[in-house]
Amino acid sequence: MIDAHSARVRWIVASLALLAFVRVAFFALSFPFFGHMDEISHVDLVYRHAAGNPPSADDDAYVAETIEMFTFYSSAEWIDLHGAEPPPLPAQFDLPDEMRRAALEQKLAEFGGKPNHEALEAPPYYAVAGQWLNLARWLGLGKLDQLYFVRLLGAFMLAGGVVFAHLFARRLVPDRSLLWLGLPTLVAVFPQDVFYFINNDVPSILFFSAALWLAVRMRDRVSGIVESLVLGILVGLMFIAKAPNMTLMFAVLAIVGRPWQLDRKRVSAILGFFVPTATWHVWLFRTSGHLTPSFHKCEVLGITPKHSIAAWFDHPIYTWDGFRWFWGRLIDHFWRGEIEWHGKVMSIGWIDTLLAWSTPILCGVAILATLRRRRDRLPDGTVLGTCIAILVGFAIMVLISVAFDFGPNMYPSREEPYLVTGRVHNGMIVLIGLLYLDGLDRVTRRFGRIAPWVALAALAVTLLAYEVIVTIPVVRSPHNFWHLDV
């Protein structure tokens, strides 16, 4: 068995963190602006927080700087160009200052006052990204390079997630080196494209893995008051960032165990949880009259709740074809994201199918080993917490899909009324990945001691190659960091 505390292991984990950083940084610089997943809306909030001017319900319009960047630097390569070459960016034209001002004034008149539907999202990510933007300005970077600099936050956060994923698994199963080396490997090559863009889902893996590590330390009674407080704060920050992140809360409760037995550490964690959540919800209620930002978002986008429970059951998800479509898209978007390039999904069909089938099968093998009380099974609390988190996360996506009329929106739409944004659950890769690797170990170990390691290496190489192959056209874009000279 490999010594979990050896210098060699530390070098391996550091190398995996470096791989994650380099991989995400390279692809973040390869995509032109502005990506899917409403990147322009998130950029707007970064600009606001950088200026110390966070939005409110009465001040939710896009700022002039956002409109300027969208006017001059937005690439057309995201849509289907039917084989044509992408037109140059407006910023690439050698326009007189008068014409540039006229073009900007036209856009300001067109978009001025348009509300940002993400305006009331919780501020932690945007506050950090705003200061990161100010650092880029202090370094003298140009306007477009400043935004690429902000994108690099995703590389730092995923690298941190790799380290904490290792610490979590090592603390949880110290006698199973395949898991505490395999989990950071899986996180390092996780082909979820949300990390390449400016988006408030970016910190999820870092916060999830750090919180889970602290939860195991609390379970083992080796954490202190401060660590318990930090655990509560991390769970609270995730909770206010996105409702689906409540899955972390259930996982932590199951891992720590016996939540009804209060001591100083547990009370500290509870207080830590309520510091960000209570502060945020009180501020939100005072400024908007609602306890969540969803009301503002729905109002701006024209999304309305269905007015009867009976209407919830008038939905294609209850048919086999509808459920299969929902599940397939959700698991695809969880593993690889939802980016389209030239109007086409960036994917390789057989790999998507492999992940869609292997995920429930291998996780099921791990769960079955726990139910059968196998000697080397994962801890019961971790498996229970993961199962609860998966069910809660899945239920949230189903509930939103069936409970709302999505109006004129393109996604979700009345024609395809499914919320399949798997990236909002990207932090769950730490828990799902643990079960996945445990199942992989159990299925392959019968072929020899080295077989699980070969399977892990094959999985990592496949995911890494998958990402490289589908992103080659993006790297060649004339409008990305590598090629654009403006």
ChimeraX attribute file (.defattr): number of C-alpha atoms within 10 A of each C-alpha:
attribute: neighborCount
match mode: 1-to-1
recipient: residues
	/A:1	7
	/A:2	13
	/A:3	11
	/A:4	19
	/A:5	10
	/A:6	9
	/A:7	10
	/A:8	12
	/A:9	17
	/A:10	14
	/A:11	11
	/A:12	14
	/A:13	24
	/A:14	17
	/A:15	16
	/A:16	22
	/A:17	26
	/A:18	19
	/A:19	19
	/A:20	28
	/A:21	22
	/A:22	17
	/A:23	21
	/A:24	31
	/A:25	21
	/A:26	17
	/A:27	24
	/A:28	26
	/A:29	21
	/A:30	24
	/A:31	26
	/A:32	26
	/A:33	25
	/A:34	21
	/A:35	20
	/A:36	14
	/A:37	17
	/A:38	15
	/A:39	16
	/A:40	24
	/A:41	19
	/A:42	23
	/A:43	26
	/A:44	26
	/A:45	30
	/A:46	30
	/A:47	25
	/A:48	21
	/A:49	23
	/A:50	20
	/A:51	14
	/A:52	12
	/A:53	12
	/A:54	19
	/A:55	21
	/A:56	15
	/A:57	16
	/A:58	9
	/A:59	15
	/A:60	20
	/A:61	18
	/A:62	25
	/A:63	21
	/A:64	18
	/A:65	15
	/A:66	19
	/A:67	20
	/A:68	18
	/A:69	20
	/A:70	18
	/A:71	19
	/A:72	18
	/A:73	22
	/A:74	20
	/A:75	23
	/A:76	19
	/A:77	24
	/A:78	21
	/A:79	13
	/A:80	14
	/A:81	14
	/A:82	8
	/A:83	7
	/A:84	9
	/A:85	10
	/A:86	17
	/A:87	12
	/A:88	16
	/A:89	17
	/A:90	16
	/A:91	16
	/A:92	13
	/A:93	11
	/A:94	10
	/A:95	11
	/A:96	8
	/A:97	9
	/A:98	9
	/A:99	11
	/A:100	18
	/A:101	13
	/A:102	11
	/A:103	16
	/A:104	19
	/A:105	16
	/A:106	13
	/A:107	16
	/A:108	20
	/A:109	11
	/A:110	11
	/A:111	15
	/A:112	15
	/A:113	14
	/A:114	14
	/A:115	20
	/A:116	23
	/A:117	22
	/A:118	20
	/A:119	24
	/A:120	23
	/A:121	24
	/A:122	23
	/A:123	21
	/A:124	17
	/A:125	21
	/A:126	25
	/A:127	20
	/A:128	16
	/A:129	27
	/A:130	23
	/A:131	18
	/A:132	21
	/A:133	27
	/A:134	19
	/A:135	16
	/A:136	19
	/A:137	15
	/A:138	9
	/A:139	10
	/A:140	11
	/A:141	15
	/A:142	12
	/A:143	16
	/A:144	17
	/A:145	16
	/A:146	18
	/A:147	23
	/A:148	26
	/A:149	21
	/A:150	23
	/A:151	26
	/A:152	24
	/A:153	24
	/A:154	27
	/A:155	25
	/A:156	20
	/A:157	21
	/A:158	29
	/A:159	29
	/A:160	23
	/A:161	27
	/A:162	33
	/A:163	23
	/A:164	26
	/A:165	35
	/A:166	27
	/A:167	24
	/A:168	25
	/A:169	26
	/A:170	21
	/A:171	17
	/A:172	22
	/A:173	16
	/A:174	16
	/A:175	15
	/A:176	19
	/A:177	18
	/A:178	20
	/A:179	25
	/A:180	25
	/A:181	24
	/A:182	24
	/A:183	31
	/A:184	30
	/A:185	26
	/A:186	27
	/A:187	26
	/A:188	29
	/A:189	25
	/A:190	23
	/A:191	21
	/A:192	22
	/A:193	20
	/A:194	28
	/A:195	30
	/A:196	24
	/A:197	32
	/A:198	30
	/A:199	23
	/A:200	22
	/A:201	21
	/A:202	25
	/A:203	23
	/A:204	28
	/A:205	26
	/A:206	23
	/A:207	24
	/A:208	30
	/A:209	27
	/A:210	24
	/A:211	28
	/A:212	29
	/A:213	23
	/A:214	28
	/A:215	26
	/A:216	23
	/A:217	20
	/A:218	23
	/A:219	19
	/A:220	12
	/A:221	11
	/A:222	10
	/A:223	15
	/A:224	14
	/A:225	15
	/A:226	13
	/A:227	20
	/A:228	26
	/A:229	21
	/A:230	19
	/A:231	27
	/A:232	27
	/A:233	24
	/A:234	25
	/A:235	30
	/A:236	26
	/A:237	24
	/A:238	28
	/A:239	20
	/A:240	22
	/A:241	23
	/A:242	19
	/A:243	14
	/A:244	19
	/A:245	26
	/A:246	19
	/A:247	27
	/A:248	30
	/A:249	21
	/A:250	19
	/A:251	27
	/A:252	28
	/A:253	17
	/A:254	22
	/A:255	24
	/A:256	21
	/A:257	18
	/A:258	10
	/A:259	12
	/A:260	7
	/A:261	8
	/A:262	11
	/A:263	9
	/A:264	11
	/A:265	18
	/A:266	20
	/A:267	16
	/A:268	22
	/A:269	24
	/A:270	19
	/A:271	18
	/A:272	23
	/A:273	24
	/A:274	17
	/A:275	15
	/A:276	21
	/A:277	20
	/A:278	14
	/A:279	10
	/A:280	19
	/A:281	17
	/A:282	14
	/A:283	15
	/A:284	20
	/A:285	13
	/A:286	11
	/A:287	14
	/A:288	16
	/A:289	13
	/A:290	15
	/A:291	15
	/A:292	20
	/A:293	22
	/A:294	17
	/A:295	16
	/A:296	22
	/A:297	18
	/A:298	17
	/A:299	11
	/A:300	14
	/A:301	15
	/A:302	13
	/A:303	19
	/A:304	14
	/A:305	14
	/A:306	14
	/A:307	11
	/A:308	9
	/A:309	10
	/A:310	9
	/A:311	14
	/A:312	17
	/A:313	12
	/A:314	11
	/A:315	15
	/A:316	17
	/A:317	20
	/A:318	12
	/A:319	10
	/A:320	10
	/A:321	11
	/A:322	16
	/A:323	15
	/A:324	13
	/A:325	16
	/A:326	22
	/A:327	17
	/A:328	18
	/A:329	20
	/A:330	23
	/A:331	22
	/A:332	24
	/A:333	23
	/A:334	26
	/A:335	21
	/A:336	23
	/A:337	26
	/A:338	22
	/A:339	18
	/A:340	16
	/A:341	20
	/A:342	18
	/A:343	13
	/A:344	11
	/A:345	12
	/A:346	20
	/A:347	19
	/A:348	12
	/A:349	9
	/A:350	9
	/A:351	14
	/A:352	19
	/A:353	13
	/A:354	10
	/A:355	17
	/A:356	19
	/A:357	13
	/A:358	15
	/A:359	18
	/A:360	16
	/A:361	15
	/A:362	22
	/A:363	23
	/A:364	16
	/A:365	19
	/A:366	25
	/A:367	23
	/A:368	14
	/A:369	18
	/A:370	18
	/A:371	12
	/A:372	9
	/A:373	12
	/A:374	11
	/A:375	8
	/A:376	12
	/A:377	18
	/A:378	20
	/A:379	12
	/A:380	16
	/A:381	18
	/A:382	23
	/A:383	24
	/A:384	18
	/A:385	23
	/A:386	27
	/A:387	20
	/A:388	17
	/A:389	26
	/A:390	19
	/A:391	12
	/A:392	17
	/A:393	22
	/A:394	18
	/A:395	13
	/A:396	16
	/A:397	18
	/A:398	17
	/A:399	14
	/A:400	15
	/A:401	22
	/A:402	23
	/A:403	21
	/A:404	20
	/A:405	22
	/A:406	24
	/A:407	17
	/A:408	13
	/A:409	14
	/A:410	11
	/A:411	15
	/A:412	19
	/A:413	16
	/A:414	14
	/A:415	13
	/A:416	17
	/A:417	24
	/A:418	28
	/A:419	19
	/A:420	25
	/A:421	20
	/A:422	22
	/A:423	25
	/A:424	22
	/A:425	24
	/A:426	26
	/A:427	25
	/A:428	24
	/A:429	23
	/A:430	27
	/A:431	24
	/A:432	22
	/A:433	22
	/A:434	26
	/A:435	27
	/A:436	25
	/A:437	24
	/A:438	27
	/A:439	23
	/A:440	24
	/A:441	23
	/A:442	15
	/A:443	16
	/A:444	17
	/A:445	14
	/A:446	11
	/A:447	9
	/A:448	9
	/A:449	11
	/A:450	11
	/A:451	16
	/A:452	22
	/A:453	19
	/A:454	12
	/A:455	17
	/A:456	22
	/A:457	15
	/A:458	12
	/A:459	15
	/A:460	19
	/A:461	13
	/A:462	14
	/A:463	19
	/A:464	17
	/A:465	14
	/A:466	19
	/A:467	22
	/A:468	16
	/A:469	12
	/A:470	15
	/A:471	17
	/A:472	12
	/A:473	14
	/A:474	20
	/A:475	20
	/A:476	13
	/A:477	18
	/A:478	20
	/A:479	26
	/A:480	22
	/A:481	20
	/A:482	15
	/A:483	13
	/A:484	15
	/A:485	10
	/A:486	13
